[in-house]
Amino acid sequence: MEKLQQGDRFPSLTLNLVGGGQVRIPEDVPGRYAAVLFYRGHW
């Protein structure tokens, strides 16, 4: 897999939510920009 370059479309991802359910990125993002935070949890 290659790195994203300026102007590339973000690849489609389906992520499981902590409280249940799923979110699809970028399809479920309401705006043009978003931030995704990954929390590893307790060591």
C-alpha distance (Angstrom), angle and dihedral (degrees) to the residues before:
residue distance angle dihedral
M1 . . .
E2 3.79 . .
K3 3.80 127.4 .
L4 3.77 118.0 -98.7
Q5 3.76 114.1 -100.2
Q6 3.78 128.7 -155.1
G7 3.80 108.8 -72.6
D8 3.83 94.9 20.4
R9 3.79 118.3 131.5
F10 3.80 115.3 -113.2
P11 3.82 110.6 -109.4
S12 3.79 116.7 -110.4
L13 3.83 113.2 -98.4
T14 3.80 131.5 -179.7
L15 3.82 112.8 -152.9
N16 3.80 128.4 -170.6
L17 3.82 113.9 -127.6
V18 3.81 121.2 -134.5
G19 3.83 93.3 -124.3
G20 3.80 92.6 46.5
G21 3.75 132.8 -85.4
Q22 3.76 129.7 67.9
V23 3.78 139.7 -98.5
R24 3.78 125.2 -149.7
I25 3.77 117.9 -146.5
P26 3.01 125.6 -123.4
E27 3.84 94.3 3.3
D28 3.85 96.1 61.7
V29 3.83 96.3 41.9
P30 3.81 107.2 108.0
G31 3.79 96.9 -154.0
R32 3.74 139.8 36.0
Y33 3.82 96.2 -95.4
A34 3.80 132.9 45.3
A35 3.79 140.4 166.8
V36 3.80 121.6 -139.8
L37 3.81 118.4 -157.0
F38 3.79 120.8 -162.8
Y39 3.80 115.2 -157.9
R40 3.77 114.4 -162.7
G41 3.79 94.3 -162.8
H42 3.79 130.3 -141.6
W43 3.80 118.5 -18.3
